[in-house]
Amino acid sequence: MLEAASYPFMQTAALAIVLAGVACGIVGALVVVNRMTFLAGGVAHAAYGGVGLAFFLGWPVMATATGFAVAAAVLAAIVTLRARQRMDVAVGLLWSGGMAFGVLLIDLTPGYNVDLTSYLFGSLLAVGHDVLGAMAVLVGLLVGLVTLFYRPLLMLSADREFARARGLPVDLLHVLLVAAVALAVMAAVPAIGLVLVIALLTIPAYMAELTARSLGAMMVTGALWAVGFGLAGLALAYAFDLTSGAAIVAVAVTALAAAESVRLTAGRRRTAKAPPTRAGKKSSAAPGSGTSADKLSQ
């Protein structure tokens, strides 16, 4: 494996993992804290419509799919703002409609003979310098947006009504947040694909939430977890000739299961060793058991 690290295509794949990990770590923290996992999944699958549109019109895939994903995300954000009680229906339509639109356009593309597996499940070893450059642009844009709007996004994530009372444009920030999800999805597509990207958006962020004490720390820790999962998945994919996206998700799911097992075991041990409390007196919460809002307020 050390010898493989000297190959140019492996170095390019590793850089792609770093870029995808940074994008998913930053945006994934906002997705988890704001409980937007289902909406993020809908945006990810809707992006397939952009892939189909690119092949049908003969346009650049990354640019076209990114524009389509952002447009779908903005539409989804507006719909969920106007009818939050029906958000599940709106996201379901976005999820299935985007995929169906992409499939139909590909079917209608004259002389279509392209394998789209890499867009669905990722293909790190096939990432070229042009795709890597597009990923870098998307990640740079994401980092800039989150840095510029960090405080408003922090207040939005902690308490939307409080943010509204402070005069913040909550609706506009919500649209910006969902658009950022679309950018993160497209930045991670070459590494993990549209179908599996939701795992890299949520699992590293959730694991970071267990130890992080602020939103910023959660973003950094989540990015580190995502990069670690990606590099481990890349090693597995190369060693056993596996699909890179599936290998990365398998590593992430295994790590999450192990972390949850350790956390639950430690919690049982603390409960067993804790002295009995007096009637009417509440025991203190276990470390790491605070909610996302609690951590944001610290």
C-alpha positions as CSV (number, residue, x, y, z in Angstrom):
1,M,0.0,0.0,0.0
2,L,2.9,2.4,0.7
3,E,4.1,1.8,-2.9
4,A,0.7,2.6,-4.2
5,A,0.8,6.0,-2.4
6,S,3.5,7.0,-4.9
7,Y,1.3,6.6,-7.9
8,P,-0.1,9.9,-9.3
9,F,-3.7,8.6,-9.5
10,M,-3.6,7.6,-5.8
11,Q,-2.3,11.0,-4.8
12,T,-5.1,12.7,-6.8
13,A,-7.6,10.4,-5.1
14,A,-6.2,11.3,-1.7
15,L,-6.6,15.0,-2.5
16,A,-10.1,14.4,-3.6
17,I,-10.9,12.7,-0.3
18,V,-9.5,15.7,1.6
19,L,-11.6,18.1,-0.4
20,A,-14.8,15.9,0.0
21,G,-14.1,15.4,3.7
22,V,-13.7,19.2,4.4
23,A,-17.0,19.9,2.5
24,C,-18.9,17.2,4.2
25,G,-17.5,17.9,7.6
26,I,-18.4,21.6,7.5
27,V,-21.8,21.3,6.0
28,G,-22.6,17.9,7.7
29,A,-22.4,19.7,11.1
30,L,-25.1,22.1,10.1
31,V,-27.2,19.3,8.6
32,V,-27.1,17.3,11.8
33,V,-27.6,20.2,14.2
34,N,-30.5,21.5,12.2
35,R,-32.0,18.0,11.7
36,M,-32.0,18.3,7.9
37,T,-30.8,14.8,7.0
38,F,-33.9,13.9,5.0
39,L,-33.8,17.2,3.1
40,A,-30.1,16.8,2.4
41,G,-30.8,13.3,1.0
42,G,-33.5,14.7,-1.3
43,V,-31.1,17.4,-2.6
44,A,-28.4,14.7,-3.2
45,H,-30.7,12.5,-5.2
46,A,-32.2,15.4,-7.1
47,A,-28.7,16.3,-8.4
48,Y,-28.9,13.2,-10.7
49,G,-31.3,15.2,-12.8
50,G,-28.4,17.6,-13.4
51,V,-26.2,14.7,-14.5
52,G,-28.9,13.6,-17.0
53,L,-29.3,17.2,-18.2
54,A,-25.6,17.5,-18.8
55,F,-25.4,14.4,-21.0
56,F,-28.6,15.3,-22.9
57,L,-27.4,18.8,-23.8
58,G,-23.7,17.9,-24.0
59,W,-22.7,20.4,-21.3
60,P,-19.9,19.9,-18.7
61,V,-21.2,17.5,-16.1
62,M,-19.9,19.0,-12.9
63,A,-20.9,22.5,-13.7
64,T,-24.4,21.5,-15.0
65,A,-25.1,19.1,-12.1
66,T,-24.0,21.7,-9.6
67,G,-26.2,24.4,-11.0
68,F,-29.2,22.0,-11.2
69,A,-28.5,20.8,-7.6
70,V,-28.4,24.4,-6.3
71,A,-31.6,25.3,-8.1
72,A,-33.3,22.2,-6.7
73,A,-32.0,23.0,-3.2
74,V,-33.3,26.6,-3.4
75,L,-36.7,25.3,-4.6
76,A,-36.8,22.7,-1.8
77,A,-35.9,25.3,0.8
78,I,-38.6,27.7,-0.4
79,V,-41.2,24.9,-0.4
80,T,-40.3,23.7,3.1
81,L,-40.4,27.3,4.4
82,R,-44.0,27.8,3.1
83,A,-45.3,24.4,4.2
84,R,-43.0,22.9,6.9
85,Q,-45.8,20.5,8.0
86,R,-45.6,18.8,4.6
87,M,-41.9,18.8,4.3
88,D,-41.8,15.0,4.0
89,V,-44.0,15.1,0.9
90,A,-41.9,17.9,-0.7
91,V,-38.6,16.2,-0.1
92,G,-40.0,12.9,-1.3
93,L,-41.1,14.5,-4.6
94,L,-37.7,16.2,-4.9
95,W,-35.9,12.9,-4.2
96,S,-37.8,10.7,-6.7
97,G,-38.5,13.5,-9.3
98,G,-34.8,14.4,-9.6
99,M,-33.8,10.8,-10.1
100,A,-36.6,10.2,-12.6
101,F,-35.8,13.3,-14.6
102,G,-32.1,12.3,-14.9
103,V,-32.9,8.8,-16.0
104,L,-35.4,10.0,-18.7
105,L,-32.9,12.5,-20.1
106,I,-30.2,9.9,-20.3
107,D,-32.6,7.5,-22.0
108,L,-33.3,10.3,-24.6
109,T,-29.7,11.1,-25.1
110,P,-28.7,10.1,-28.7
111,G,-26.0,7.4,-28.8
112,Y,-25.9,7.2,-25.0
113,N,-23.2,4.6,-24.0
114,V,-21.8,6.1,-20.8
115,D,-21.5,4.2,-17.5
116,L,-22.9,6.4,-14.8
117,T,-21.9,4.2,-11.9
118,S,-19.2,6.6,-10.9
119,Y,-21.8,9.4,-10.4
120,L,-24.0,7.1,-8.3
121,F,-21.4,5.4,-6.1
122,G,-18.2,7.3,-6.7
123,S,-14.9,6.4,-8.4
124,L,-12.0,8.0,-6.7
125,L,-9.4,6.2,-8.8
126,A,-10.8,7.8,-11.9
127,V,-10.8,11.4,-10.7
128,G,-8.8,13.7,-13.0
129,H,-7.2,17.1,-12.5
130,D,-10.2,18.9,-14.1
131,V,-12.6,17.3,-11.6
132,L,-10.2,17.9,-8.7
133,G,-10.1,21.6,-9.7
134,A,-13.9,21.8,-9.7
135,M,-14.0,20.2,-6.3
136,A,-11.4,22.7,-5.0
137,V,-13.5,25.6,-6.3
138,L,-16.7,24.2,-4.6
139,V,-14.9,23.6,-1.3
140,G,-13.4,27.1,-1.4
141,L,-16.8,28.6,-2.0
142,L,-18.2,26.6,0.9
143,V,-15.5,27.6,3.3
144,G,-15.9,31.2,2.3
145,L,-19.7,31.2,2.8
146,V,-19.6,29.4,6.1
147,T,-16.8,31.7,7.4
148,L,-18.7,34.8,6.3
149,F,-22.1,33.7,7.7
150,Y,-20.8,31.7,10.7
151,R,-22.4,33.7,13.4
152,P,-25.9,34.0,11.7
153,L,-25.8,30.3,10.9
154,L,-24.9,29.6,14.5
155,M,-27.8,31.5,15.8
156,L,-30.1,29.9,13.2
157,S,-29.0,26.5,14.3
158,A,-29.4,27.3,18.1
159,D,-32.8,28.9,18.0
160,R,-34.6,30.1,14.9
161,E,-37.2,32.2,16.8
162,F,-34.5,33.9,18.8
163,A,-32.6,34.6,15.6
164,R,-35.7,36.0,14.0
165,A,-36.3,38.2,17.1
166,R,-32.7,39.5,16.7
167,G,-33.6,40.7,13.2
168,L,-31.7,38.0,11.3
169,P,-33.2,37.0,7.9
170,V,-34.0,33.5,9.0
171,D,-35.8,32.5,5.7
172,L,-32.8,33.7,3.6
173,L,-30.4,31.9,5.9
174,H,-32.4,28.7,5.6
175,V,-32.2,28.9,1.8
176,L,-28.5,29.6,2.0
177,L,-28.0,26.6,4.2
178,V,-29.8,24.2,1.9
179,A,-27.9,25.6,-1.1
180,A,-24.7,24.9,0.8
181,V,-25.8,21.3,1.2
182,A,-26.1,21.1,-2.6
183,L,-22.5,22.5,-3.0
184,A,-21.2,20.0,-0.5
185,V,-23.0,17.1,-2.3
186,M,-21.4,18.0,-5.6
187,A,-18.0,18.4,-4.0
188,A,-18.3,14.9,-2.6
189,V,-19.8,13.2,-5.7
190,P,-16.5,12.1,-7.3
191,A,-15.4,10.5,-4.0
192,I,-18.6,8.8,-2.8
193,G,-21.4,9.3,-5.4
194,L,-24.9,10.8,-5.2
195,V,-26.5,7.7,-3.6
196,L,-24.1,7.3,-0.7
197,V,-23.1,11.0,0.0
198,I,-25.7,11.3,2.7
199,A,-23.6,8.9,4.9
200,L,-20.5,11.2,4.6
201,L,-22.6,14.2,5.5
202,T,-24.1,12.7,8.6
203,I,-21.9,10.0,10.2
204,P,-18.7,12.1,10.7
205,A,-20.8,15.0,12.0
206,Y,-22.7,12.8,14.4
207,M,-19.5,11.3,15.8
208,A,-18.0,14.8,16.1
209,E,-21.1,15.9,18.0
210,L,-20.4,13.3,20.7
211,T,-17.2,15.2,21.8
212,A,-17.4,18.7,20.3
213,R,-18.4,21.6,22.5
214,S,-19.1,24.1,19.8
215,L,-20.4,24.2,16.2
216,G,-16.9,25.2,15.0
217,A,-15.3,22.3,16.8
218,M,-17.9,20.0,15.4
219,M,-17.1,21.1,11.9
220,V,-13.4,20.6,12.3
221,T,-13.8,17.2,14.0
222,G,-16.3,16.1,11.5
223,A,-14.0,17.0,8.6
224,L,-11.2,15.0,10.3
225,W,-13.4,12.0,10.7
226,A,-14.6,12.3,7.1
227,V,-11.1,12.5,5.7
228,G,-10.0,9.5,7.9
229,F,-13.0,7.4,6.7
230,G,-12.2,8.4,3.1
231,L,-8.5,7.4,3.3
232,A,-9.3,4.1,5.0
233,G,-12.0,3.4,2.4
234,L,-9.6,4.3,-0.4
235,A,-7.1,1.8,0.9
236,L,-9.7,-0.9,1.1
237,A,-11.0,-0.1,-2.4
238,Y,-7.5,-0.3,-3.9
239,A,-6.4,-3.4,-2.0
240,F,-9.6,-5.5,-2.7
241,D,-10.8,-3.8,-6.0
242,L,-13.9,-2.4,-4.4
243,T,-16.2,0.5,-5.3
244,S,-14.6,3.4,-3.5
245,G,-17.9,5.0,-2.3
246,A,-19.2,1.8,-0.8
247,A,-15.9,1.1,0.9
248,I,-15.8,4.6,2.5
249,V,-19.4,4.2,3.8
250,A,-18.6,0.7,5.1
251,V,-15.7,2.1,7.1
252,A,-17.8,5.0,8.4
253,V,-20.7,2.7,9.5
254,T,-18.3,0.3,11.2
255,A,-16.6,3.2,13.1
256,L,-20.0,4.5,14.1
257,A,-21.2,1.1,15.4
258,A,-18.0,0.8,17.4
259,A,-18.3,4.3,18.9
260,E,-21.9,3.7,19.9
261,S,-21.0,0.4,21.5
262,V,-18.2,2.0,23.5
263,R,-20.5,4.9,24.5
264,L,-23.3,2.6,25.6
265,T,-21.0,0.3,27.5
266,A,-19.4,3.2,29.3
267,G,-22.9,4.6,30.1
268,R,-24.0,1.3,31.7
269,R,-20.8,1.2,33.8
270,R,-21.3,4.7,35.1
271,T,-24.9,3.9,35.9
272,A,-23.9,0.7,37.8
273,K,-21.2,2.5,39.8
274,A,-23.3,5.6,40.6
275,P,-24.7,5.8,44.2
276,P,-28.4,5.8,44.5
277,T,-30.0,9.2,44.5
278,R,-32.5,10.5,47.0
279,A,-36.2,10.6,46.0
280,G,-37.1,13.7,44.0
281,K,-33.4,14.4,43.2
282,K,-32.4,14.1,39.6
283,S,-29.1,12.5,38.7
284,S,-26.7,14.6,36.6
285,A,-26.6,13.9,32.8
286,A,-23.9,11.7,31.5
287,P,-21.0,13.4,29.7
288,G,-21.7,13.9,26.0
289,S,-25.4,13.5,26.5
290,G,-26.3,17.1,25.9
291,T,-28.4,18.1,22.9
292,S,-27.1,20.0,19.9
293,A,-28.8,23.2,21.1
294,D,-27.0,22.8,24.5
295,K,-23.6,22.6,22.8
296,L,-24.3,25.5,20.5
297,S,-25.3,27.7,23.4
298,Q,-22.0,27.1,25.2
